[in-house]
Amino acid sequence: MDKLLTKFHSIISPYLKYLFVVFFVLLTLSLARNVVRILKAGQKVEQAEERVEKLKKENEELKKRLETVGSEEYIEKQLRDNLGLAKEEEIIIVLPDEATLRALAPRTQNEQEVLPDANWKKWMKLFY
């Protein structure tokens, strides 16, 4: 039995150093791969935290907007502006657009009607 053990030891002993080196390299590679995974996971956590903060801010803004939209002043303003409604005994004056007002207004002698420049004149001004 001793002969067998010494023979086995004599066969394996030259390769034992290489076996330890290979084992150490594999262990180092595995450790490096795990470190990279941990770093990537940390980055994902940071990105998720940033997204959570962004969503919290957006949520706060939406809550503020909801409070504003739900207020009576906002509803009244929307009714007045969009539907043309008014309070009792309130008079609404609707003015025509600017072009109609200019056509209806009397002209003075100093006022001249100015036409916009033709396109070719605009191009000339641009290049010269």
C-alpha positions, 0 to 999 in steps of 0.5 A: 500500500505504501508503494502504491501511495508513493508511486501515486505521489511521485506521479502527481507531485510534478503536476500538483503546482500546476493544479494549484495554479489552475485552481487559483486562476479559476477562483480568481475569475469567478471572484472577478465575475461576481464583483462585476455582477455586484457592481452592475447590480449597484448601478441598476439600484442607483438608476431605480432610485433616480427613477423613483425620485423622478416619479415622486417629483412628478407625483407631487406636481400632479397632486398640486395640479389636481388641487388647482384644477379642483378649486372653484376659482379654476372651474369658474375661470374655465366656465367663463373663458371656454363657455362664455358664461357669466355671473348674474347681472354681469355684462359680457363685451365681445370685441371683434378681431383686430382686422375687423376693428381696423376696417371699422375704425376711421382712418387718420391722414397720418396713418398709412397702410403698410404692405409686407415686403415681397418674398424677393425683397426679403431674400435680397435683404437676407443676402445683402 
